[in-house]
């Protein structure tokens, strides 16, 4: 039994549903822990050939839970570092799984939700989905998700959207490589089923070998030192004065102190 997830099995396809619909599947400690454990277990199960990650309710994932963010803002540097390492380990488990992983995105994918989509091998999205990395508006950085976002859309495009925090439509995300395919919402599950059938038609050992090959060629998993650097970076940024001011302004429903009026 899971507090934040439900798991569906249809033949060789396992779908892990984030099940915090009331908060748009925002992350907290429990979701990260349960999702990591589910991914680790299912991707090692002999009968599972494809893992699908999806979200219940109106959104795929709205990123960090507000209560979790408040706790992080007040936490020590060591606690923040361990917290960041846990999220980094989840993303690494998705990206490094021996079987294909597929993100099924609808509604909003924000912050860490973008990271989940990017860490999966494939991403299929409804045409009403949207993506944004809004961390800088809080004085934070999209640290642990950055290796996977850069892998998906390239460093220069990732830089733009990490700096501007602009929202990407599903169509634009597909142009940039973050999304592989965009379909009408009513056709999302039908197309997902066809994609999973195509994946299940491949040899499992050859698919695992393809993933290892891409890693060796530099297109796979980030180096462990890079992953640790991202965890250190977000832990340090959370403790910085700008992040403290940004988070305080966010919870007070006020503009952050660095916001300039139009035309300034």
Secondary structure, DSSP 4 states (H G I P E B T S, - for coil): --SSEEEEEETTEEEEEE--GGGTT-B-HHHHHHHHHHHHHHTT-TT--EEEEEESTT-SB-SB-HHHHHHHHHS-HHHHHHHHHHHHHHHHHHHT-SSEEEEEE-SEEETHHHHHHHHSSEEEEETT-EEE--GGGGT---TTTHHHHHHHH-HHHHHHHHHH-PPEEHHHHHHHTS-SEEE-GGGHHHHHHHHHHHHHTS-HHHHHHHHHHHHHTTSSSPPHHHHHHHHHHHHHHHTSHHHHHHHHHHHTT---TT---TT-
